[in-house]
Amino acid sequence: MMDKVKMLSSLIAAAGAAGAVSLLFSYFGDGALSFGLAAFIITLVASFLLGSLPEKRRFPLLAVLFLLLAAIAIVSGGNFTESLRSLSVPFITTLKEPYDVEMEVPRLTHPASPVMAELFLLLLSCWVFLAAFLSKAASLAAGLLSFFLLLLGFYFGINPPAPALILSGAFLASLPARLKGGTLSYPEIPTFAVSLVLGLLICLAVPESRYQQPALFSRLQEDIVSFIDPYDPIFHAGNAYTGMMKGTAGHQKLGTVNGIRYSGRIIADIETADIPHRLYLRSWSGGDYGNNAWKDLPDSDYDSVKELFRDNRGEWYDQGAWLMEVIARSPALSQSLSNYLDDGSAEGLKKDFSVNAVYEKTKFFLLPYDASFGAPLFAFDRSPVSAEGKAYSTYLWNLPAGALLSMMDRESSSDPYYRTYTGAEKRYRDFVYRHYLDIPDSVKEGLAALGPVSKVTTLTEKRQRVEEIRNFLAKNYEYTTNPGKTPLGKDFITYFLTESRKGYCTSFASAAVMLLRESGIPARYAAGLTVGSDEIHEAPVSADGLHQLSINDHHAHAWAEVYVDGLGWRPVEMTPGYEGTDNPFPEPADKKKDNTGAPDAPLDPKDKDRESQSSPDEAKKNPSQQPQNRPQNNAPSQSQPPRLQQQAPSPNGEKPFPKGLLVLPLLLLAAILLLALRLTAVGRLIAAAPRDKDSFNRLLDYLDRLTRWAKIPLKGSYENRKEAYRKDGRFEGFDRLIDLLVSARYSGRPLSEDERKEAAAIAGKARRACLARLGLMERIRFRLLRKL
């Protein structure tokens, strides 16, 4: 029987080594499974050899093996150090890649082979699990190693290989049983076997190519990062904000990670007045797409319009604020705009706003739309960049887009600033239509698969097309924070539109930009933070009457921007589930009627152009071409809507798989973690009691519960309680403990650290004595159910 137990225990240790080594080497790049197989063979053979030796020779030989490994590393000296540095390059690169975290990759003075370091780590890992085969304490250390390696992947947003996850999970699941049994006992064997079979079944039922991280798994990963990140003094795990910046402005590529991970880390503190719509804080926006990444337009594209950007202070980054500033400084223009406003006042459109701190290291600001943020930090129409702090105070305008279009169409002004704006805007608009409608060939292929998309030109058509694209994406594509990676060699947008059909905001925003461009609407990609108006309204109010918010990475987001003729770049939300955004193409507002009766809102300028090109007789013959007096009427556009919905690709006929099975390994891991915390809670309390007053007070509460469990009366005289403790051999020394507590109570002198240490030792001894008299099931009830 012992031979079988020894063999099975050797297999568990070898499997644990294979899982841990596979996890470790998966962070170095390729070859994880090969190293894991080598670890399995080495640990299995060595454990058989050690198990055949007399017990008194096993640990000395194990110590000799460790000293031999250490001696090899020391003797190798500089060669070993350079090999380790060489191996650290792919390791750090792998960890920082998903979220571009703040880890500096070492620069090698001269090329060195990582083989020596790889062999050393392989043998050292095997030694740890070889020790776990012989010792309970070492098995706990091996379990902590496996758990740490799993945690490392969660922390940095890396999904470990499925075989490594299965083997490490089964080894961790067997630890509680192992710690309860003898040196070579058998309770861990069935636990390991069941866990291993369960993991294999899940792996067969859900191939890695179809894997999608369950929501519970995502929440656990988020909790781990949220707990650890504040105590991480060296580097941060990265978060959804850094992840959202991936694929923008030179930050790697889209589709190179399995998904986005939210950590709950605070990104910025802001103060703002109430606003009636969703707040978007742009960090970056750009319009040149290629090789699965968004970039700024190249400098050469601006050669013909360089004079537009002379003395640039962000006019073309945020035209809405510029236009409102021009109107606000002119009483005549302010009065004209007021005619189209419901409340008749243009001054009430200006709201205070400030960013008090930005905690993420970034070269970009967080700027809301229509903010008066003039600064010499802009290049062309790009996002402003600065190495200094990103805090600022300004005000933003609640841009009345429809009223502005009505006013600009019907009212004329000789104001020089207004004329400068309208003339320059027409030139910039020409530039926008030349450069922000480009679609790369790699994306044209995917758009072609969706069917023909007609061009739109009028404001009404553009407004309708935005809604059509929104509905098409919401109806035919799935939002998920874990869509998986884009396969090598495939375009990110095309793969999303025609194959995977699932993604998070970066996928929806990128695809929407291309669908808008295909429709003839200039568009670009934006990333940053977004906050709903209801969340702003419910936030605490400062003494100045502004809502104060700490915005965390749950607000990280990507969206599309469209160019609205005359007004500039406006946000357009295309990701399902983000409510509170208006259509960026407004319905022009009616002019308020006075005593003489003023006309209704003007026609869209391009609709009006069409009317002028048709004769009255032709209009009468074809009523469908007669322009509507009020564009807000929901009449269908003459242009046909895109046939996207009808030609959306099917999901290849695959049947849905049981995603619920993926929760089981997570539940197992969480149960092990909670079990370990529960089993060690009292021990940690006793250890902390001598040094910490609060812990000592909680220890006294624990002793009361332990006394009640032992059925020793808590009431009675001082001497009666001491006598009750003396009669119960498990509570030896409690009479001394009572004397210490009574003396401290009536003398007013708190217990010294030495006295608290003595009291904690008495408590620990009593607890061990109580446990010693219990059977296995009684111990479980004592420690887990009764929390003693």
C-alpha positions, 0 to 999 in steps of 0.5 A: 500500500505504501508503494502505491501511495508513494507513487501517486504522491510522486505523480502529484508532485511532478504534475505540480512542478509541470504546472508551475514551470509551464506557468513560469515559462509562459511569461518568457514566451514560447516553450512553456509546455516543453519546459513543463514536460521536462519538469514533470520527468525530472521531478518524477524520477527524482522523487522515486529515487528519494522515496526509495532511500531511508527517511533519515537520508532524504532531507540531507540529500535534498539540502545537498542538491540545493547547495549544488544549485546555488554553487553553480550559480555563484561559480558562473558569476557574470555569465549567470547574471548576464544570462538572467538579464537576457531572460528578463527581457522577454519576461518583462516584455510579456508582463508589460505588453497587455497594458503597457505598464511601467516596467523598464526592459533591461538593456543588454551590454552584449548578447547573452544566451538565456539557456543557463538561467532557464536551466537554473529556474527549471531545476530550482522549481523541480527542487521545490516540488521535490521538497513538497513530495517529502514535507508538508511545509514544503508542499505549502511553499510549493502551493504558494509558488503556484498560486503566485504564478497564477496571480502574476498572470491575473495581475498583468492581464495574461491568460495562462496556458490551459494545461498549466492552469489545470495542473496547478489548479489540481495541485492547489486543490489537493493541498488542504487534504495533504496538510491534514494527512501524514507525510505520504498519506492518501487524502490528497490523491482523490482530490487531485484526481477529481480536480484534474479530470474536471479540468480536462473535461472543461478543456475538451468542452471549451477549446481555447479558441472559443474561450471567453472569460466568465464574468465571475472570473473577471470580477475576481481578477479585478478584485485581486488587482484592486487589492494589490495595486495600492501596495505596489511600489515598483510597477502597476499592473495596468488598467482599463485606461492604459488598455484603452490607449492600446492601439493609439498614438504608438501604444502597440496594436489593437487586438493583441490582448484577450480583453480589457481588465478593470482595476478600479484605480482612480484616474482623475479627480474632477469638479463639474456643474450639472450637464444634461448629457454624457460627459466625454473626456478626450485623452487622444483622438486620431484618424489614420488607421493601418496595421491594426493601430490608430495614429495621427495624420502624418505631418505632410497632410497638413502642408497645404493648410499650415497657415490655418494652424499658425499660433495654434491654441486648439481652435481646430481641436475644439471648434465648439468652444471657439465658436461660443467664445466668438458669439459670447463677446458679441451682444448682437450674436448672443441675441441672435442665438438666444432667439433659437434657445428655449430659455432665451439666454446664451449666458446660461450655457457656460458651466464651470469645470476643472480637473484637479488631479490626473493620477495616471502617467500620460502625456495627454490631457483629459479634455471635455468637448466644448471646453475653453482650453486655449494653450500653446500645446497643440500641433495641428488638430491633434490632441495636446501633449505636455510633460507637466501636470494635467490639472486645470480649471476652465469652463465648458459650453453646453453647446446648443448645436441645433440652435447654432446651425439655425442661427448660422444659416439665417443670421448674417453678421459683420463681426470680424471674429465671427467672419474669421471663424466661418471663413477658416472653418470652410477651409478646415472642412475641406481639409477634413473631407480630404483626409478623414474619409480614407479607408485602408484596403484591409478594411474595404474587404470587410466592409464589402462583405456587409453589402453596399453602403450608400453615401449621405450628404444632408444633415437629415441623412447623416442623422439617420445614418448614425442611427442605422449604424448604431442599430446595426452594431447593437443588433448583430454584434456582441459586447464583451470585455474578453473577446480574445485576440485578433489572429496574426495576419488579420485586420482588427476591424475586418475580423470584428465585422466579419468573423468574431462579431464580438468585442468591447468599445475599441472594436465598436468605435473602430468599426463605426469610424469606417462605416461612417467614412464609407457613408461619406461622413468624416470620422475619427477614433477617440479614447479617454474617459466617459461619465454619465450625467446621472452619475455626475448629478448624484456626486457630492457637491463642493462649497462652490456648487460643483459636483466632485468626482473621482473617476476610476478606470471603469470609465475608460472608453473609446468612441467615434468622432464625426465632423459636423459641418460648421461646428467641428468634431462631435462625439458619437456613441456606437458601443451598446449599453452607453446611454445618454448621448445625443445624435451628433447631427442635430435637428436645427431649432425653430426660431421663436415667433415674435409678434409679426410671426417669424418663419420656422427653422431653416432647411438643411443647407444641402437640402436647400441646394437640392431644392434650388436645382429642381424646378417648381414644376418638377417638384410638383410632379415628384412630391418625394423630392419636395423639401420638408419645412421642418427637418425634424419630421422623421420622413425617410431619407431618399438614400437607401439605408445600408444593407448591413443588417441583411448581409451580416455574417452568420456565426458559422453555425456553431452551437453555444457552449456551456460557458458555466463550466468555466466558472468551476476552476475559478470557484475552486481557486477562490474556495482554496484561497478563502479556506486558507484565510479562514484556517490561518485567521486565528493564528494571525490574530494571536501573532499580531496581538502582542504588537497591536492593541486592536488585535489584542482586543479582538483576541479577548473577544475570541477567548470569550467565544472559545470559553463559551464553546468549552462550556465554561461559565463566563459569569460568577465571582473572580475566584469562581471563574479562576477555579473553573479554568483550573478544573479544565486542563485545556485552559492551563494558565488562564488564571494567570491571564485573568490576573493580568486583565483584572490588574490592568482594569483596576490599576488603569495601567495598560498591559505592556507588550511583554504581558500581551505576549504572555497572554497571547501565548496562553491563548494559543496554548489553550486553542491547541489543547482544545484542537488536540482532543478533537477528531477530523470532522470536529476540527473542521466544525471548530475551525471553519463553522464555529470560526475558532 
